């Protein structure tokens, strides 16, 4: 079986210069990146049994009163806690998710803490793994994903580590990739990306720095033969309108000729071994890929009611601590 890492970063973002309130109902919630921890920890393990969930956190997160929960999840093998002892600025820790690419793994997927896997995403990721021919995996799903700056989504991307290391000149270490980001952040990334977002692109640690680094490293500096090895899934929900200026439903990236997966192809991808009740719960609480959600309360209760060993282990952790029971509304 292939070894898979699902890579996340978690940090206390105190400097919020970017307003996402237009599409993010939890934009001003200080606990937004903690709300899905139990749900993510369970679902990742059950959907990808041979996976590890890496969680990169700065050392100053030890001061957060919820840090003890991360240690418990690490001890219970739900997460692999990676404490990074280095200074950081703003949202810079989002870059750290890429460090998993330099671990001993076959596939690495970078994810956001404020969203959960959907059944479509799992199918797309399994298709990428089973095909074992593409170097980079990507998912886009809403009208906001129809601009050049969203050609690769930082929280919805994945990598075939052996093929990348064989065919693409990767840095020898994550620190060298991080150095590329540092050099890049001294310049403006996209002068014409979206006028209302230009202010984020010229300082270290600004929102979106991880995505801009990805695009510049894996697309803008590569030839078409390399870009053809990017497998792009465009999974737009029927209720979502396309961005202004686009005709019809956009099914492929029009800035770079990425290889697109037809959704009908994914329908033939079998999710053998995944409990159907889990898929039903996932499908109920998420509409589009990368959607910010809060799974504490109803979603988590539904998941915890299933009689599975890993779920029982999570229940034991949560039920023993009143603070966790209150925080996660169970």
C-alpha positions as CSV (number, residue, x, y, z in Angstrom):
1,X,0.0,0.0,0.0
2,X,1.1,3.5,-0.7
3,X,2.1,5.7,2.2
4,X,0.0,8.9,2.3
5,X,0.5,12.1,4.3
6,X,-2.3,14.6,4.8
7,X,-0.5,17.8,5.8
8,X,-1.9,20.7,7.8
9,X,-0.6,23.7,9.7
10,X,-2.2,25.3,12.8
11,X,-1.3,28.6,14.3
12,X,-2.8,31.5,16.2
13,X,-3.4,34.2,13.6
14,X,-3.5,37.5,15.4
15,X,-2.8,39.7,12.5
16,X,-5.9,39.6,10.2
17,X,-5.4,42.1,7.4
18,X,-7.4,40.2,4.9
19,X,-11.2,40.1,5.1
20,X,-12.7,36.9,3.8
21,X,-16.1,37.6,5.3
22,X,-17.7,37.5,1.8
23,X,-17.4,33.7,1.6
24,X,-16.2,32.7,5.1
25,X,-18.8,32.8,7.9
26,X,-16.0,32.0,10.5
27,X,-13.7,34.8,9.4
28,X,-13.8,36.6,12.8
29,X,-13.9,33.4,14.9
30,X,-10.6,33.1,16.9
31,X,-11.1,29.4,17.3
32,X,-11.9,28.7,13.6
33,X,-8.8,26.5,13.1
34,X,-9.5,24.3,16.1
35,X,-13.1,23.6,15.4
36,X,-12.6,20.6,13.0
37,X,-9.7,18.9,14.8
38,X,-11.6,15.8,16.0
39,X,-13.6,15.4,12.8
40,X,-10.5,15.7,10.6
41,X,-8.5,13.3,12.7
42,X,-11.2,10.6,12.5
43,X,-12.2,11.0,8.8
44,X,-8.6,11.1,7.5
45,X,-7.8,7.9,9.3
46,X,-10.9,6.1,8.1
47,X,-10.8,7.4,4.5
48,X,-7.0,6.8,4.1
49,X,-6.1,3.9,6.5
50,X,-2.5,4.0,5.5
51,X,-2.1,7.7,6.0
52,X,-0.7,10.0,8.6
53,X,-2.1,13.4,9.4
54,X,0.9,15.7,9.9
55,X,0.2,18.9,11.8
56,X,2.8,21.6,11.7
57,X,2.6,24.1,14.5
58,X,4.9,26.9,15.7
59,X,6.5,26.5,19.2
60,X,4.6,29.5,20.5
61,X,1.3,27.5,20.1
62,X,2.2,25.8,23.3
63,X,0.8,28.9,25.0
64,X,-2.6,28.2,23.6
65,X,-4.9,26.7,26.3
66,X,-6.0,24.0,23.8
67,X,-2.5,22.7,23.1
68,X,-3.0,19.8,25.4
69,X,-5.5,18.4,23.0
70,X,-2.9,18.3,20.2
71,X,-0.6,16.3,22.5
72,X,-3.4,13.8,23.2
73,X,-4.2,13.4,19.6
74,X,-0.5,12.8,18.9
75,X,-0.2,10.2,21.6
76,X,-3.3,8.4,20.3
77,X,-1.7,8.4,16.8
78,X,-4.5,10.5,15.3
79,X,-2.0,13.2,14.2
80,X,1.8,13.4,13.9
81,X,2.5,16.7,15.7
82,X,5.4,18.6,14.1
83,X,6.6,21.5,16.3
84,X,8.5,24.1,14.3
85,X,11.0,26.1,16.3
86,X,11.5,29.1,14.2
87,X,10.1,32.6,14.1
88,X,7.2,33.4,11.8
89,X,5.3,36.3,10.4
90,X,1.5,36.4,9.8
91,X,0.3,33.4,7.9
92,X,3.8,32.1,7.1
93,X,3.2,28.8,8.8
94,X,0.8,27.8,5.9
95,X,4.1,27.3,3.9
96,X,5.2,24.6,6.4
97,X,2.6,22.2,5.1
98,X,4.9,21.6,2.1
99,X,7.6,20.2,4.4
100,X,5.8,16.8,4.3
101,X,6.9,16.5,0.6
102,X,10.4,15.9,1.9
103,X,9.3,13.2,4.3
104,X,9.4,9.5,3.5
105,X,6.1,9.2,1.7
106,X,4.6,8.2,-1.6
107,X,1.9,10.9,-1.7
108,X,1.4,14.1,0.2
109,X,-1.8,16.2,0.2
110,X,-1.9,19.7,1.7
111,X,-5.1,20.7,3.4
112,X,-6.8,23.5,5.4
113,X,-7.8,23.1,9.0
114,X,-11.1,25.0,8.4
115,X,-12.4,22.5,5.9
116,X,-13.1,18.8,5.7
117,X,-12.8,16.1,3.1
118,X,-15.8,15.6,0.8
119,X,-16.6,12.3,-0.9
120,X,-15.7,14.0,-4.3
121,X,-12.3,15.0,-2.9
122,X,-11.6,11.5,-1.6
123,X,-12.5,10.1,-5.1
124,X,-10.2,12.6,-6.8
125,X,-7.3,11.9,-4.4
126,X,-7.8,8.1,-4.8
127,X,-7.9,8.5,-8.6
128,X,-4.6,10.5,-8.5
129,X,-3.0,7.8,-6.3
130,X,-4.3,4.8,-8.3
131,X,-3.3,6.4,-11.7
132,X,0.2,6.9,-10.3
133,X,1.1,8.8,-13.5
134,X,0.7,12.5,-12.5
135,X,3.1,14.5,-10.4
136,X,0.7,17.1,-8.9
137,X,-2.9,16.9,-7.8
138,X,-5.2,19.9,-7.7
139,X,-8.9,20.6,-6.9
140,X,-10.9,23.7,-7.8
141,X,-14.6,24.0,-7.1
142,X,-16.1,27.5,-7.0
143,X,-16.3,30.6,-9.1
144,X,-13.5,32.2,-7.0
145,X,-11.2,29.4,-8.4
146,X,-11.4,30.7,-11.9
147,X,-8.6,33.2,-11.8
148,X,-4.9,32.8,-12.4
149,X,-4.0,33.0,-8.8
150,X,-6.1,30.0,-8.0
151,X,-4.5,27.7,-10.6
152,X,-3.2,25.6,-7.8
153,X,-5.0,25.7,-4.5
154,X,-2.7,25.6,-1.4
155,X,-5.2,23.7,0.7
156,X,-6.4,21.4,-2.1
157,X,-3.2,20.2,-3.7
158,X,-1.2,17.0,-3.6
159,X,2.0,15.5,-4.8
160,X,3.4,12.2,-6.1
161,X,6.6,12.4,-4.2
162,X,8.7,9.7,-6.0
163,X,7.8,11.0,-9.5
164,X,8.4,14.6,-8.5
165,X,11.8,13.8,-7.1
166,X,12.7,11.7,-10.2
167,X,11.5,14.2,-12.9
168,X,11.3,17.6,-11.5
169,X,14.3,19.6,-10.1
170,X,13.1,19.9,-6.5
171,X,15.1,21.7,-3.8
172,X,17.1,19.3,-1.7
173,X,15.2,20.3,1.4
174,X,12.1,22.1,2.5
175,X,14.3,24.9,3.8
176,X,15.5,25.6,0.3
177,X,11.8,25.8,-0.9
178,X,11.1,28.2,2.0
179,X,14.1,30.3,0.8
180,X,12.4,30.4,-2.6
181,X,9.3,31.8,-0.9
182,X,11.4,34.4,1.0
183,X,13.0,35.6,-2.2
184,X,9.6,35.7,-4.0
185,X,7.9,37.6,-1.2
186,X,10.1,40.6,-1.8
187,X,8.4,41.1,-5.2
188,X,4.8,41.4,-6.3
189,X,3.5,38.0,-7.3
190,X,0.8,38.9,-9.8
191,X,0.3,42.5,-10.9
192,X,-3.0,41.5,-12.5
193,X,-4.2,38.6,-10.3
194,X,-7.3,40.4,-8.8
195,X,-7.1,44.1,-8.2
196,X,-8.8,43.8,-4.8
197,X,-6.1,41.2,-3.7
198,X,-3.0,42.9,-4.9
199,X,-2.1,44.3,-1.5
200,X,-1.4,40.8,-0.1
201,X,1.3,39.9,-2.5
202,X,4.3,42.0,-1.4
203,X,5.1,41.1,2.2
204,X,6.2,38.1,4.1
205,X,3.5,36.1,5.8
206,X,0.5,37.7,4.1
207,X,-2.6,35.7,3.4
208,X,-2.1,33.7,0.2
209,X,1.7,33.6,0.4
210,X,1.6,29.7,0.3
211,X,-0.5,29.6,-2.8
212,X,1.5,32.2,-4.7
213,X,4.7,30.3,-3.9
214,X,3.1,27.1,-5.2
215,X,2.0,28.7,-8.5
216,X,5.4,30.4,-9.1
217,X,7.4,27.3,-8.3
218,X,5.3,24.6,-9.9
219,X,3.7,26.5,-12.8
220,X,5.1,29.8,-13.8
221,X,8.7,28.5,-13.9
222,X,7.9,25.2,-15.7
223,X,7.5,24.2,-19.3
224,X,4.3,22.7,-20.8
225,X,5.5,19.1,-20.5
226,X,5.7,19.6,-16.7
227,X,2.3,21.4,-16.5
228,X,0.8,18.4,-18.4
229,X,1.6,16.3,-15.3
230,X,-0.7,18.4,-13.1
231,X,-4.0,16.6,-12.7
232,X,-6.8,19.2,-12.1
233,X,-10.2,18.3,-10.8
234,X,-12.8,21.0,-11.4
235,X,-15.7,20.1,-9.2
236,X,-18.2,22.9,-9.3
237,X,-21.5,22.4,-7.4
238,X,-24.6,23.0,-9.5
239,X,-25.8,25.9,-7.3
240,X,-22.6,27.8,-7.9
241,X,-22.4,30.5,-10.5
242,X,-19.3,31.0,-12.6
243,X,-17.2,34.2,-12.2
244,X,-18.1,37.3,-14.2
245,X,-16.5,37.2,-17.7
246,X,-16.7,33.4,-18.0
247,X,-19.2,31.8,-20.3
248,X,-20.9,28.6,-19.3
249,X,-19.4,26.2,-16.7
250,X,-15.6,26.3,-16.6
251,X,-14.3,22.8,-16.6
252,X,-10.6,23.4,-17.1
253,X,-8.0,26.0,-16.2
254,X,-7.9,28.6,-18.9
255,X,-4.6,30.2,-17.8
256,X,-2.5,27.1,-17.9
257,X,-3.4,23.9,-19.8
258,X,-3.6,21.6,-16.9
259,X,-4.9,18.1,-17.5
260,X,-8.5,18.0,-16.3
261,X,-10.4,15.0,-14.7
262,X,-13.9,14.4,-16.0
263,X,-16.2,14.1,-13.0
264,X,-17.8,11.0,-14.7
265,X,-14.3,9.4,-14.5
266,X,-14.4,9.9,-10.7
267,X,-17.7,8.1,-10.5
268,X,-15.9,4.9,-11.4
269,X,-13.5,5.3,-8.5
270,X,-14.4,2.9,-5.8
271,X,-14.0,3.9,-2.1
272,X,-13.7,0.3,-0.9
273,X,-13.6,-0.1,2.8
274,X,-14.9,3.4,3.7
275,X,-18.0,3.2,5.8
276,X,-20.9,4.6,3.8
277,X,-22.3,6.4,6.9
278,X,-19.1,8.4,7.1
279,X,-19.4,9.4,3.5
280,X,-23.0,10.5,4.1
281,X,-22.0,12.7,7.0
282,X,-19.2,14.2,5.0
283,X,-21.5,14.9,2.1
284,X,-24.1,16.5,4.4
285,X,-21.8,19.1,5.9
286,X,-19.8,20.3,2.9
287,X,-21.0,21.7,-0.5
288,X,-17.8,22.8,-2.3
289,X,-14.2,21.8,-1.8
290,X,-12.3,23.9,0.6
291,X,-15.5,25.3,2.1
292,X,-14.9,26.7,5.6
293,X,-17.1,24.7,8.0
294,X,-17.6,24.1,11.7
295,X,-18.1,20.4,12.5
296,X,-18.3,20.8,16.3
297,X,-21.8,20.0,17.5
298,X,-24.1,18.2,15.0
299,X,-21.5,16.9,12.5
300,X,-19.2,15.6,15.2
301,X,-22.0,14.1,17.2
302,X,-23.2,12.2,14.0
303,X,-19.6,10.9,13.4
304,X,-19.1,9.9,17.1
305,X,-22.3,7.9,17.0
306,X,-20.8,5.3,14.6
307,X,-19.6,2.1,16.2
308,X,-16.0,2.0,14.9
309,X,-12.8,1.5,16.9
310,X,-11.1,4.7,15.9
311,X,-14.2,6.7,16.7
312,X,-14.4,5.0,20.1
313,X,-10.8,6.0,20.8
314,X,-11.7,9.7,19.9
315,X,-14.8,9.5,22.1
316,X,-12.7,8.3,25.0
317,X,-10.4,11.4,24.7
318,X,-13.2,13.9,24.4
319,X,-15.5,12.5,27.1
320,X,-12.8,12.6,29.7
321,X,-12.4,16.3,29.5
322,X,-15.2,18.8,30.3
323,X,-13.4,21.6,28.5
324,X,-13.3,19.5,25.3
325,X,-16.9,18.5,25.6
326,X,-18.0,22.1,26.0
327,X,-15.7,23.4,23.2
328,X,-16.8,20.7,20.7
329,X,-20.5,20.8,21.9
330,X,-20.9,17.1,22.4
